[in-house]
């Protein structure tokens, strides 16, 4: 039944395999390392604040606590924000509390790409604000923020996006660990500084 429903909903074979493994019908070792699922706009709306994804990754730390006070301290948010986020993530099945610790219940998550998304705009805006804060608060040895200004050929923009996505995948493979001790965010910005005649950014 799980397999039939997954197929009807259009889930990928990898994600179907993950669901079956979670339900005990196959072993987790059969799941491909790059298995992912894409959040719908509706689902992403509920967890678009930056700290929801940070909490999901806190669950990967060996020493973690399923306590709002601990989460709040690690992320620099209020205890109320941590409690509400933890409750929502637990309620929607993204995370579990096991013996006083956080345990992630989902495979890595993708969001939509190249489609208008209010939730994604909200998330990216918050991430940019956090990056700006880190310029002044985080020692340079613990961050890397740089930029370059280019005169480009717009016909090559799609290829540039593909290279950026490949770079993110390569970076994830390089830097993620089986024994992580911190949660970082990798952000890459590529956007126009010019406004073409007759166009405004307000419609984007």
N, C-alpha and C positions, 0 to 999 in steps of 0.2 A: 504493500500500500504506500509506503514511504517513497519508493522508487517511482511508482505511477503518479503520485501527486507531484513529486519533484519535476518529473518530465512535463506534466500538464502546466506547471507554473513557469516552465522555461529555465529551470536551474541548470547550471553546467554539470557535466559528469563529475567534476572534481568536488563541487559543492554537495551534490547528491551523495557522493562517497563519504564526505565529512559528516553529513547528517546520519547516514547509516552507521558510521563508526561511533558517533556519539550515542546512538541508540543501542549499541552493542552488537550490531550485525556484521561488523568487520573490524579489523584492528586499525588503530591510528597510524601505524607504520605504512599502511597502504595509501595514505593521503599524500598527494604531491606537495612538495614544499611551497610551491607558488600558488596553491589553491586560495582563491579569494572570492568574495562576492561583492556585488555593487549595491549600495544602499539606494533605495528609492528616494525621491525628493521628500515624500511624506515622512519616511523614517528618519532621514537625515535632519529634518526640521527639528525633531525632538532632541537631538544630541549634537547640534551644530556648534555650541559653545566650545571653545578650545579645550577646556579642562575635561570634557567627556572622553576625548581620545587620549588625553594624558593619563586619566584614571585607568583606561583599558591597558595602557602600557605599564603603569605602575604594577599591575597584576603580574607582569613578567619578572619583576624583581624578586630575588630569592627571599630577601627579608622585607616582607610587606605586611600590612595590617588592615583588616577590613573594618577600620574605624574612621569615621568622618574627621576626627581630630587629627589623626596621623596623616590622612590625605590632605587636609587643609594645610598642615604645616609643610608638607613636601611640595605642594603646588603654590603656596602663597595665596590661597583663597580663603573665604570664610568657612567656618564649620557648617553653617547652614547650606551654603552652596555645595559643599562636599557631601553632606547628608542627602540632599535632594537629588544630586547627580547619581550617587551610589544607589539610591532607591529606584530611580528610573532605569538605570542600566541593569539592575537586578530584575526588576519587573518585566523588562522587555527581553530578558534572556541573553544579554550580552556578557554578563559577569555573574559569578557565583561567590558565595561566602562559604568557605570550607575550613573548619577548625580554626576560625579566627583570622583566616587569610583570604585575600582576593584570588580568584581563579577565573581567567578569561574563558568564556564559553563559545567564542566565535573565531573563525578563521580571519586572517587579515582582511580589512575592509577597503574597498574602493568607493569613491564618490563619482558622480557623473562628470563627463568631460565635454567641453565645447558646446554646452547647452545652457541657456539662461537658468540660473538657480539662485533664489533668494537665500536659501540656507547656506549655499557655498560662498556667496558674497559675504554673508555675516561671518562665517568661519574664517575666511581669508583675511577679512578686515581685522579681526581680533588677533590673528597670527602676526600680521604686520605691526600691530600695536605692541605685541609682546617682543618682536624683534627690535623695535625701536627702543623699548625699555632696556633690553639687554645691552645695547650700545653703551649705556651709561652705568649699568649695574653689574655686568658680568665681566670679569677680567678677560683681557684680549687673548690670553692663553687658552681660554675655555670656550671661545666662539670664533667664528669666521664670517664676517659680513663684508662683502665687497660688491662692486658694480662696474659695469662698463657701458659706455654710450656708443652706439653704432649707427651708421647710415646703411639701411638694409634694402634688399630687394624683396618686396612683399610676396612674390611668387615662391620664395623659399621658406616662408613662415611655417607651413605645415611640416616640412622636413625638420625645421628647428624644433618644433614641438615634439616630434618623434624622438629626436636625439635627447631632449630634456627628459622625456619619460624613460628612455633607456638608461640615462645617467642615474636617475632616481632608483631604478631597479638594481643597477650595479652597486650603488652606494648602500642600499639596504643589505645586499648580500655581503658586502665588505664589513660594515660597521655593527650590524646586529650580532648579538652574542647569546650563547646558551646560559651565560651567567652575567646578565646586565646589572649595572649598579646606578644607572641614571636614566632619565627620560629626556631626549632631545627632540627638536623639530627641525626638519630640513625644508627650507623654503627657497624657491627659485622664482624670480620675477622677470618676465619679459613683456614689456608693454610699450606702446607708442608715446613719445613725448610730443609729437606733432599732431595737430588737428587738421585733417584734410578739408579743403574748401567745401562749404555747404554741409559739413558734418559736425556734430557735437558729441561729447562723451556721455551726455545725459541719457541717450537712448540705449546705451550698452547694458 
